[in-house]
Amino acid sequence: MKRIKLLYAEDLEIIRTAIVKILSEQDFFEAEITEATNCEEVIDLAQNQEFDVVIIGDDLKDGCEAKITERLVDEFEQKVIIFTRKYDTGSITHCLNAGALGYILKASYIEELIRSVLAVYNGQKFFSNEVSQILLNSSVDISFNDSKKRINRYTSDLKEREIEILDLVAEGLTDKEIAEKLFISPRTVGNYRQKMLEKFNLKNSSALISYAYKIGILETGN
């Protein structure tokens, strides 16, 4: 039986205790579960340990599902499942665009959560049936649709944080200044910058900014 190391973040103790018990007693994999109650604990744990799958609940006091998912994916290359009561298209698309591989509703059968852990562990996407139907019915393009942060067919893989950093790079800010403004580390800024260069096959920040203006990510005068 495969052993899966899980990090489960949930503020409400009664829900967290119940889910940990269920995951510990199911018959499909051996679960080694670490618990967290807020986003700060999640980051602290991810900095010091490696997890196979991270499950993020929606009962975190700081309400940070999409933001914490983006950090877990980009900084720590974690595989993330959102376990939530929220099923509006905005919540779903923000979390999926941030990099979550799974999106499971708390109203779903528990078997769906177990199947999602196995799927995401293997690098596959897994959504609750209701979530899949919502995405299908709304014809959702999983990208942000903000007039200032336009993501066209050339840049549909850019994340919101990458575009924020691109805006600030275009303003002439250094990595340190950007880090202070966005409350992240200069190293993280550098990682984002490097990933954007790789995505567009460019060699330096000047070329990146020029290309961003050319294809419409950035607007002259913004």
C-alpha positions as CSV (number, residue, x, y, z in Angstrom):
1,M,0.0,0.0,0.0
2,K,1.4,3.4,-1.0
3,R,2.2,5.9,1.7
4,I,1.0,9.5,1.1
5,K,2.3,12.3,3.2
6,L,-0.6,14.9,3.6
7,L,-0.8,18.4,5.0
8,Y,-4.4,19.3,5.9
9,A,-5.2,22.9,6.7
10,E,-8.6,23.6,8.4
11,D,-9.4,26.0,11.2
12,L,-12.6,24.3,12.5
13,E,-11.4,21.5,14.8
14,I,-14.5,19.4,14.5
15,I,-14.2,19.2,10.7
16,R,-10.4,18.7,10.8
17,T,-10.7,15.9,13.3
18,A,-13.4,14.1,11.3
19,I,-11.5,14.3,8.0
20,V,-8.2,13.3,9.5
21,K,-10.0,10.2,11.0
22,I,-11.6,9.3,7.7
23,L,-8.4,9.7,5.7
24,S,-6.5,7.7,8.3
25,E,-8.9,4.8,8.2
26,Q,-9.6,4.4,4.5
27,D,-8.2,1.4,2.7
28,F,-6.7,2.8,-0.5
29,F,-3.4,4.3,0.9
30,E,-1.6,4.8,4.1
31,A,-2.0,8.4,5.1
32,E,0.6,10.3,7.1
33,I,-1.2,13.5,8.0
34,T,0.1,16.8,9.4
35,E,-2.4,19.4,10.5
36,A,-2.5,23.2,10.2
37,T,-5.1,25.7,11.3
38,N,-4.1,28.8,9.2
39,C,-2.1,29.9,6.2
40,E,0.9,31.0,8.2
41,E,1.2,27.5,9.6
42,V,0.9,26.0,6.1
43,I,3.8,28.1,4.8
44,D,6.0,27.4,7.9
45,L,5.4,23.6,7.4
46,A,6.0,23.7,3.7
47,Q,9.3,25.5,4.2
48,N,10.6,22.7,6.4
49,Q,8.9,19.6,5.1
50,E,8.0,17.9,1.9
51,F,4.4,16.8,1.3
52,D,2.9,14.7,-1.4
53,V,-0.5,16.5,-1.3
54,V,-1.7,19.6,0.5
55,I,-5.4,19.9,1.3
56,I,-6.6,23.5,1.9
57,G,-10.0,23.9,3.6
58,D,-12.1,27.0,3.4
59,D,-12.5,27.5,7.2
60,L,-9.2,29.3,7.6
61,K,-9.4,32.4,9.6
62,D,-7.4,34.4,7.1
63,G,-9.5,33.2,4.1
64,C,-6.5,32.7,1.8
65,E,-7.3,29.7,-0.4
66,A,-6.2,31.1,-3.8
67,K,-3.2,33.0,-2.5
68,I,-1.8,30.2,-0.4
69,T,-2.3,27.8,-3.3
70,E,-0.2,30.0,-5.6
71,R,2.6,30.2,-3.0
72,L,2.5,26.5,-2.4
73,V,2.7,25.7,-6.1
74,D,5.2,28.3,-7.2
75,E,7.5,28.4,-4.2
76,F,7.4,24.8,-3.0
77,E,6.0,22.9,-6.0
78,Q,3.3,21.3,-3.9
79,K,0.2,19.6,-5.3
80,V,-2.9,21.2,-3.9
81,I,-6.5,20.2,-3.3
82,I,-9.1,22.8,-2.3
83,F,-11.7,21.3,0.0
84,T,-14.5,23.8,0.4
85,R,-18.2,24.8,0.6
86,K,-17.7,27.5,-2.1
87,Y,-18.9,26.6,-5.6
88,D,-19.3,29.9,-7.3
89,T,-17.3,30.2,-10.6
90,G,-15.2,33.0,-9.2
91,S,-13.9,31.0,-6.2
92,I,-13.3,28.0,-8.4
93,T,-11.5,29.8,-11.2
94,H,-9.3,31.8,-8.8
95,C,-8.1,28.6,-7.1
96,L,-7.6,26.7,-10.3
97,N,-5.7,29.6,-11.9
98,A,-3.5,29.7,-8.8
99,G,-2.5,26.1,-9.6
100,A,-4.8,23.8,-7.6
101,L,-5.1,20.4,-9.1
102,G,-8.2,19.4,-7.2
103,Y,-11.4,21.2,-6.1
104,I,-13.7,19.2,-3.9
105,L,-16.9,20.4,-2.3
106,K,-17.5,19.5,1.3
107,A,-21.0,18.4,0.4
108,S,-19.6,15.7,-1.8
109,Y,-19.3,12.0,-0.9
110,I,-16.2,11.4,1.1
111,E,-15.1,8.9,-1.6
112,E,-14.5,11.9,-3.9
113,L,-12.0,13.4,-1.5
114,I,-10.2,10.1,-1.2
115,R,-10.1,9.7,-5.0
116,S,-8.9,13.3,-5.4
117,V,-5.9,12.6,-3.1
118,L,-4.9,9.6,-5.2
119,A,-5.4,11.5,-8.5
120,V,-3.5,14.6,-7.4
121,Y,-0.8,12.5,-5.8
122,N,-0.2,11.1,-9.4
123,G,-0.2,14.6,-10.9
124,Q,-3.7,14.4,-12.3
125,K,-6.6,16.9,-11.9
126,F,-9.7,15.9,-10.0
127,F,-12.9,18.0,-9.4
128,S,-16.2,17.2,-7.7
129,N,-18.9,16.3,-10.1
130,E,-20.7,19.5,-9.3
131,V,-17.6,21.6,-9.9
132,S,-17.0,19.9,-13.3
133,Q,-20.6,20.7,-14.2
134,I,-20.3,24.3,-13.1
135,L,-17.2,24.8,-15.3
136,L,-18.9,23.1,-18.2
137,N,-22.1,25.0,-18.0
138,S,-20.4,28.4,-17.6
139,S,-17.8,27.7,-20.4
140,V,-15.2,29.0,-18.0
141,D,-11.8,29.9,-19.4
142,I,-9.6,29.5,-16.3
143,S,-7.9,32.8,-16.3
144,F,-8.5,36.2,-14.8
145,N,-10.6,38.7,-16.7
146,D,-9.5,42.0,-15.4
147,S,-9.1,44.9,-17.8
148,K,-5.7,45.9,-16.4
149,K,-4.5,42.3,-16.2
150,R,-5.6,41.0,-19.6
151,I,-4.6,37.5,-20.3
152,N,-4.9,36.7,-24.0
153,R,-4.4,33.5,-26.0
154,Y,-0.6,34.0,-25.8
155,T,-0.4,34.4,-22.1
156,S,-3.2,32.2,-20.6
157,D,-0.6,30.4,-18.4
158,L,0.4,33.5,-16.6
159,K,-0.8,33.7,-12.9
160,E,-2.1,36.9,-11.3
161,R,1.1,37.2,-9.1
162,E,3.3,37.0,-12.3
163,I,1.4,39.9,-13.9
164,E,1.6,41.9,-10.7
165,I,5.4,41.5,-10.7
166,L,5.5,42.2,-14.4
167,D,3.7,45.5,-13.8
168,L,6.2,46.5,-11.1
169,V,9.2,45.4,-13.2
170,A,7.9,47.7,-15.9
171,E,7.8,50.5,-13.4
172,G,11.5,50.0,-12.8
173,L,11.4,48.5,-9.3
174,T,14.1,46.2,-8.2
175,D,13.5,42.7,-6.9
176,K,13.9,43.9,-3.3
177,E,11.5,46.8,-3.8
178,I,8.9,44.5,-5.4
179,A,9.4,42.0,-2.6
180,E,8.7,44.7,0.0
181,K,5.6,45.9,-1.9
182,L,4.1,42.4,-2.3
183,F,5.3,41.0,1.1
184,I,7.3,38.2,-0.5
185,S,11.0,37.5,-0.6
186,P,13.4,38.9,-3.3
187,R,14.2,35.3,-4.1
188,T,10.6,34.6,-4.9
189,V,10.4,37.7,-7.1
190,G,13.5,36.4,-9.0
191,N,11.9,33.0,-9.4
192,Y,8.7,34.5,-10.9
193,R,10.8,36.6,-13.2
194,Q,12.8,33.6,-14.4
195,K,9.7,31.6,-15.0
196,M,8.2,34.3,-17.2
197,L,11.4,34.5,-19.2
198,E,11.3,30.7,-19.7
199,K,7.6,30.8,-20.7
200,F,8.2,33.3,-23.5
201,N,11.7,32.1,-24.4
202,L,13.3,35.5,-23.6
203,K,16.7,36.3,-22.3
204,N,16.3,39.3,-20.1
205,S,13.8,41.6,-18.3
206,S,14.0,44.3,-21.0
207,A,12.9,41.8,-23.6
208,L,10.2,40.6,-21.3
209,I,8.8,44.1,-20.8
210,S,8.9,44.9,-24.5
211,Y,7.1,41.7,-25.3
212,A,4.5,42.3,-22.6
213,Y,3.6,45.6,-24.2
214,K,3.6,44.1,-27.7
215,I,1.1,41.4,-26.9
216,G,-1.1,43.5,-24.6
217,I,-0.4,42.3,-21.1
218,L,0.9,45.8,-20.2
219,E,-0.7,49.0,-21.4
220,T,1.3,52.1,-22.3
221,G,0.6,54.7,-19.6
222,N,-0.4,52.2,-16.8
